[in-house]
């Protein structure tokens, strides 16, 4: 037979009570197993023991998916937890039931009266927005859901019972050509459907059958020339947050670098600023300020002489970014794509590789190349230069 010690695993005589190699007792000890639902006890890396029980399942406030409601308890020994488990489990269940009863939404008389006929998608959305789940979302999450809600306007006044899968699919297909905006719309509709299910308005949530656009590779792309022109037009007319987007594009700043930039480190007269994060080459580097961006920075700084250039919170910064992207209807790219735009435009302008690498704060040009997305016409122009007939290249 084989030793039951997995680390040993050697062959020993069949009648052996102990392994002659590792000394392991070959008689398996009977293990008592708790019934399903009674919880688990396991040892943690720090040698202490943890007990865990699952009280139930609830819908996540943002994703709309089910998640476990857990309670845990830690002790120095396993036997202590085994002894405490029955009473502790009963206490947790009682507390959880009391909590559920306390937060049960107050019945809506007007909703109950008309639930079979006139309760609309807007009614359900309002109930969700008044819920604790919605209150627990961050500002940026609320902002994204708000955009998605506005895109579903065609269904706002339609009775919830009459909304079909085809109705919702049409909204997704016509209002959200890419994956993430479509996912946000599905999330909004799912929240509304779950509100309706809890109030016996409908029987199940059809949003799980919605087909979303395929999720493309996460490769970042640069903004187009038309996008950049749109940014400039908006800046010249209205000013505002779009100025920060232009600074990221023309200075190659990461979002975190822009938000950490100190006004005292910006020298508009000499046209450079000091900042940067990540690598040694990128940290506290000298960043050139393009001629066209000087008046933009001057207006963003205004009369201030110190402090951060961007004073808004991180949530507010990203919410303002997406608000600007949606309002101007430019290509929906992440804030980091501003930096990709910077490197791509420098490469297309035939700037020397070493200069591009230094300007962007990279340690090697191979890193810089991952940021460049040179257009096809530029690539064709480059390969055509090797043709001796055009007089621009000489063979050795």
C-alpha positions in Angstrom: 0.0 0.0 0.0 1.0 3.7 -0.3 1.7 5.9 2.7 -1.3 8.2 3.3 1.1 11.1 3.9 1.0 13.0 0.6 4.4 14.4 1.2 5.8 10.9 1.6 3.8 8.7 -0.7 6.1 5.8 -0.6 5.1 2.1 -0.8 5.0 0.3 2.5 3.8 -3.2 3.6 0.0 -3.7 3.7 -0.1 -4.5 7.4 1.9 -1.4 8.4 0.4 0.7 11.2 3.0 3.4 10.8 5.1 4.4 7.8 8.7 3.2 8.1 9.9 6.3 6.3 8.0 9.3 7.7 6.3 7.7 10.8 2.8 8.7 9.8 0.0 6.7 11.5 -1.7 4.9 8.6 -5.1 4.8 10.3 -7.2 7.7 9.1 -8.9 9.7 11.9 -12.6 10.1 11.5 -13.4 13.7 10.9 -16.7 15.2 12.0 -18.3 17.4 9.3 -20.8 20.1 10.0 -24.0 19.9 8.0 -24.6 22.3 5.1 -25.4 25.8 6.3 -23.8 25.4 9.7 -20.7 27.3 8.7 -17.0 26.7 8.2 -13.9 26.8 10.5 -10.4 27.1 9.0 -7.0 28.2 10.0 -5.5 31.5 8.8 -1.9 32.2 7.7 -1.2 33.8 11.2 -2.1 30.5 12.8 -5.3 31.8 14.3 -8.7 30.2 13.5 -11.7 31.8 11.7 -15.3 30.8 11.7 -17.6 31.9 8.8 -21.3 31.5 8.3 -23.5 32.6 5.3 -26.7 34.2 6.4 -28.2 34.7 3.0 -27.9 36.5 -0.3 -28.6 40.0 -1.4 -28.4 42.0 -4.6 -25.3 44.2 -5.0 -26.2 47.8 -5.2 -24.2 48.6 -8.3 -23.6 45.4 -10.3 -27.1 44.0 -9.7 -25.6 40.5 -9.0 -26.2 38.3 -6.0 -23.6 38.3 -3.2 -23.3 36.3 0.0 -24.0 38.0 3.4 -21.3 36.6 5.6 -20.4 36.9 9.3 -17.0 35.9 10.7 -15.4 35.3 14.1 -11.7 34.8 15.0 -10.2 32.9 17.9 -6.8 31.5 18.9 -8.0 27.9 18.9 -10.3 25.8 16.8 -12.0 24.2 19.8 -13.1 27.6 21.1 -14.9 28.3 17.8 -16.4 24.8 17.7 -17.9 25.4 21.1 -19.2 28.9 20.3 -20.5 28.1 16.8 -24.1 27.0 17.5 -25.1 29.9 19.8 -23.2 32.5 17.8 -24.8 31.3 14.5 -28.3 31.6 16.1 -27.5 35.1 17.3 -26.3 36.2 13.9 -29.4 34.9 12.2 -31.7 36.7 14.6 -29.7 40.0 14.1 -29.8 39.6 10.4 -33.6 39.0 10.3 -34.1 42.0 12.5 -32.0 44.1 10.2 -33.9 42.9 7.1 -37.2 43.7 8.8 -36.0 47.2 9.8 -34.9 48.2 6.3 -37.9 46.7 4.5 -39.2 49.6 2.3 -42.3 51.3 3.4 -45.3 50.3 1.2 -46.1 52.9 -1.4 -50.0 53.2 -1.3 -50.2 54.9 -4.7 -47.9 52.3 -6.2 -49.9 49.4 -4.8 -53.1 50.9 -6.1 -51.8 51.1 -9.7 -49.2 48.5 -9.8 -51.0 46.3 -12.3 -51.5 49.1 -14.8 -49.7 52.4 -14.5 -46.4 51.8 -12.6 -43.8 53.0 -15.0 -40.1 52.5 -15.4 -39.6 56.0 -13.9 -41.5 55.0 -10.8 -39.2 52.1 -10.2 -36.1 54.2 -10.9 -37.2 56.8 -8.3 -37.7 54.1 -5.7 -34.2 52.7 -6.4 -32.7 56.2 -6.2 -34.3 56.6 -2.7 -32.8 53.3 -1.5 -29.9 52.7 0.7 -28.2 50.7 -2.1 -28.1 53.8 -4.3 -26.9 56.0 -1.4 -24.0 53.7 -1.0 -22.7 54.3 -4.5 -19.8 56.7 -5.2 -20.4 60.0 -7.0 -18.8 58.7 -10.2 -21.0 55.5 -10.1 -24.1 57.6 -9.7 -23.0 59.8 -12.5 -22.5 56.9 -14.9 -25.9 55.4 -14.0 -27.4 58.9 -14.5 -26.1 59.0 -18.1 -27.4 55.5 -18.7 -30.8 56.4 -17.3 -31.1 59.4 -19.7 -30.3 57.2 -22.7 -33.3 55.0 -21.8 -35.7 58.0 -22.1 -37.9 56.2 -24.6 -39.0 53.7 -21.9 -39.4 56.2 -18.9 -43.1 56.6 -19.1 -44.0 53.0 -20.2 -45.7 50.7 -17.6 -43.1 48.3 -16.2 -45.3 45.3 -17.0 -45.4 46.2 -20.7 -41.7 46.6 -21.2 -40.4 43.7 -23.3 -37.0 42.3 -23.9 -37.2 43.7 -27.4 -37.9 47.2 -26.0 -34.8 47.1 -23.8 -32.6 45.5 -26.6 -33.6 48.4 -28.9 -32.4 50.9 -26.4 -29.1 49.1 -26.0 -28.6 48.8 -29.7 -29.4 52.4 -30.6 -28.0 54.3 -27.6 -24.9 52.4 -26.7 -22.6 51.2 -29.6 -19.8 50.0 -27.3 -19.7 47.6 -24.4 -19.4 49.7 -21.2 -22.2 52.3 -22.0 -24.4 49.3 -22.9 -23.5 47.6 -19.6 -24.4 50.7 -17.7 -27.9 50.8 -19.4 -28.4 47.1 -18.6 -27.5 47.9 -15.0 -30.0 50.7 -14.7 -32.8 48.6 -16.3 -31.9 45.6 -14.0 -32.2 47.8 -10.9 -35.7 48.9 -12.1 -36.7 45.3 -12.8 -35.6 44.2 -9.4 -37.6 46.9 -7.7 -40.6 45.7 -9.7 -40.0 42.1 -8.7 -39.9 42.9 -5.0 -43.3 44.6 -5.3 -44.9 41.8 -7.3 -45.2 43.9 -10.4 -43.4 41.4 -12.6 -42.2 37.9 -12.1 -38.5 37.9 -13.3 -35.7 40.1 -14.5 -35.3 39.9 -18.3 -32.2 42.1 -18.5 -30.0 39.1 -18.1 -30.9 38.1 -21.7 -29.8 41.5 -23.2 -27.1 41.2 -25.8 -24.3 43.7 -25.3 -21.7 44.8 -27.9 -18.5 42.7 -27.8 -15.9 43.8 -25.4 -12.9 44.8 -27.5 -9.3 44.4 -26.4 -8.3 46.9 -23.7 -5.6 48.5 -26.0 -5.9 52.2 -25.5 -6.2 54.4 -28.6 -5.5 58.1 -29.2 -8.0 60.8 -29.8 -8.5 61.7 -33.4 -7.7 65.1 -34.9 -11.4 65.8 -35.1 -11.7 65.0 -31.4 -8.9 67.4 -30.5 -10.4 70.1 -32.7 -13.7 69.6 -30.8 -11.9 70.0 -27.5 -10.4 73.3 -28.7 -13.7 74.6 -29.9 -15.3 73.8 -26.6 -12.5 75.5 -24.7 -12.6 78.7 -26.7 -16.4 78.9 -26.3 -16.9 77.8 -22.7 -13.6 77.1 -21.0 -14.1 74.8 -18.0 -12.9 71.2 -17.5 -12.0 70.6 -21.1 -8.9 72.6 -20.4 -7.6 69.8 -18.2 -8.1 67.3 -21.1 -6.1 69.6 -23.4 -3.3 69.8 -20.8 -3.1 66.0 -20.6 -3.0 65.7 -24.4 -0.4 68.4 -25.0 1.8 67.6 -22.0 1.5 63.8 -22.0 0.4 63.7 -18.4 -1.2 60.8 -16.7 -4.5 61.6 -14.8 -2.8 61.1 -11.5 0.1 63.4 -12.5 -2.3 66.1 -13.5 -4.2 65.9 -10.2 -1.0 65.9 -8.3 0.6 68.9 -10.1 1.4 71.8 -7.9 1.0 75.4 -9.2 4.4 76.5 -7.8 6.0 73.8 -10.1 4.5 75.4 -13.3 6.7 78.0 -15.0 4.7 79.6 -17.8 7.4 82.1 -18.7 10.0 79.5 -19.3 7.4 77.0 -20.6 8.0 74.0 -18.4 6.6 72.3 -15.3 8.0 69.8 -12.9 6.1 66.7 -12.0 5.5 63.1 -12.8 5.1 59.7 -11.1 5.9 55.9 -11.6 9.5 55.4 -12.9 12.7 57.1 -11.9 12.8 58.7 -15.3 9.2 59.9 -15.0 9.3 61.1 -11.4 9.8 64.9 -11.0 10.8 65.3 -14.6 10.9 68.5 -16.6 7.7 68.6 -18.7 7.7 71.1 -21.7 4.6 73.3 -22.1 3.6 73.7 -25.7 2.9 77.3 -27.0 -0.8 76.6 -27.5 -1.3 75.3 -24.0 0.3 78.2 -22.2 -2.9 80.4 -22.1 -4.9 77.3 -21.1 -2.8 76.7 -18.0 -2.8 80.4 -17.3 -6.6 80.5 -17.2 -6.8 77.3 -15.1 -4.3 78.7 -12.6 -6.1 82.1 -12.5 -4.9 84.2 -9.7 -3.6 81.4 -7.5 0.1 81.1 -6.7 0.3 77.8 -4.8 -1.6 74.6 -4.2 -2.8 71.9 -6.6 -3.8 72.8 -10.2 -6.8 70.5 -9.9 -8.7 71.1 -6.7 -11.6 68.8 -7.2 -11.8 65.3 -5.7 -10.8 62.2 -7.6 -14.5 61.1 -8.0 -15.5 64.6 -9.2 -12.5 64.7 -11.6 -13.5 61.5 -13.4 -17.2 62.3 -13.3 -16.4 65.7 -15.0 -14.2 63.9 -17.5 -17.0 61.6 -18.6 -19.5 64.4 -18.6 -17.3 66.3 -21.0 -16.8 63.3 -23.3 -20.5 62.6 -23.4 -21.5 66.3 -23.9 -19.0 66.9 -26.8 -19.8 63.5 -28.3 -16.1 62.7 -29.1 -14.6 59.2 -29.1 -15.3 57.6 -25.8 -11.8 56.9 -24.5 -10.3 56.6 -21.0 -8.5 59.6 -19.5 -5.2 57.7 -20.0 -5.7 57.9 -23.8 -4.7 61.5 -23.6 -1.2 60.3 -22.9 -1.4 57.9 -25.8 -2.5 60.8 -28.0 0.6 62.8 -26.9 3.1 60.0 -27.9 1.3 59.2 -31.1 1.3 62.8 -32.3 5.0 63.2 -31.5 5.8 60.0 -33.4 3.8 61.1 -36.4 5.6 64.5 -36.4 8.9 62.6 -36.9 10.3 63.7 -33.5 13.5 61.8 -32.7 12.8 58.7 -30.5 15.2 59.9 -27.7 13.4 63.2 -27.5 10.0 61.5 -27.3 11.2 59.1 -24.6 12.6 62.0 -22.5 9.5 64.1 -22.9 7.3 61.4 -21.7 9.4 60.3 -18.8 10.1 56.8 -20.0 13.2 54.8 -19.3 13.4 53.2 -22.7 12.0 53.8 -26.2 10.5 50.3 -26.2 8.1 51.5 -23.5 7.3 54.6 -25.5 6.4 52.4 -28.5 3.6 50.8 -26.6 1.9 54.2 -26.4 2.1 55.1 -30.1 -0.7 54.3 -32.6 0.6 55.7 -35.9 -2.0 56.1 -38.6 -1.9 54.0 -41.7 -1.2 56.9 -44.1 1.9 57.8 -42.0 3.1 54.2 -42.1 2.6 54.1 -45.9 4.5 57.3 -46.3 7.4 55.8 -44.3 7.6 52.5 -46.2 7.4 54.3 -49.5 10.6 56.2 -48.6 12.6 53.0 -49.2 11.8 53.0 -52.9 14.9 54.2 -54.8 12.7 55.7 -57.5 11.3 58.4 -55.3 14.9 59.7 -54.7 14.5 59.7 -50.9 16.4 56.6 -50.2 19.8 55.3 -51.4 20.8 51.6 -51.3 24.3 50.8 -50.1 
